[in-house]
Amino acid sequence: MSEAFEGWAILELMGHRRLAGHLSEQEIAGASFLRIDVPGDEEQAAATQFYSPSAVYAITPTTEETARAVARGRRPAPVQRWEIAAPPAPDEGDEQDNEDGWGA
């Protein structure tokens, strides 16, 4: 049996995406995934993402200092505003909500 890797690394994915952070293995629903915890800073929160091992092109183990430096310019954004459609504006003629919060 081989020892599971856990540590700071640069993770390169087949979709030409490069992330850096603390890498570990995690089982989800009976399947093994790579978990990367991308460090944040005062301006941006940290992010955690999970990837199938088949999506990985390369893993380069590195120091925490190097991983944090690479991560500063390559942090994933979980959701962008343009990905979520704005809710429709209510019509002025709509009836008031009933007691359970649903329209009449």
N, C-alpha and C positions, 0 to 999 in steps of 0.2 A: 504494500500500500504506500501511496505517496502522501507526503505531508501537505495539508491545505495551505495555500499562500494567503497571508494577511499582512498588509503593510502599505506604505506610501508608494504610488506608482503613477505612471502616465498610461492611460488606456486609449488605444486606438481602435476604432470600430470600422467595419467594412463600408459604412456610408460616409467615409472620409471625415469622421468626427473624432476629435481628440479632446479628452478630458483628463484632469489630474486631480488626485485626492487620495483618500485612504480606501484601499481595495480589500474586500473580503468576499467569502462565499456565503450564500444563504439559500436555504431550501424554502421554496414557496409551492404549495399544492403538490408536493412530492417531486418537484423538479429543482435542479440546482441552477442558481443564478449567480452572476457576479454583482456585487453591491459596491457602488462607488459613492463615497461621501465626499462631495466637493466642498472644501472649506469656504466660508464666507468671510466678511469683514464688517466694518462699521457701516458701510454703504449698502451692502447686499447680503442677504441671508444665505446660509449654507443650503445645499441641495443634495438630496439622496436619490439615486436612480439605480434601477436593476436592469441587467442585460443578460440575454441568453449567451452562453459561451460560444455558440456558433456565430454570433455577430462580431466576435473579437478578431481583429487583425493582428494586434500586438499588445503585449504588456511589458512595460519597461520599469522594473523596480528602481526607485530613486529615494533620495532623502526627503524628509518632510519639508525642508526649506525649498528644495527645487520644485516639489509638487505644488506647494503653495504659490510659488512664483509663476508657474505655468497656469495654474487655476485662475489666477487674477484676470487673465485675458480670455479665458475660455469657460466662463461659468454658464451652465444651462439655465434658461428661464423657464419655469414650470408652465406658465400660461401667459400668452401675450393678449393684450386687449383686442386686437384685430381677429383673434380666433373665436371670440364669443360674440354672438349677435346681440345687439341691444334689445331689451324686451320691448314689445309693442306698447305705444302710449295708450292709456285707457281712453275710451270714447267718453265724451262729456255726457252723453245720453245713457250710459250704462247704469243699471240699477245698483243700489247699495248692496254690499255683501251682507249675507244673512249671518246668524249667530255662529255657525261653524267656519266662517271665513270664506265660504264659496259664494259665488253669485247666485242670484235667485233662480 
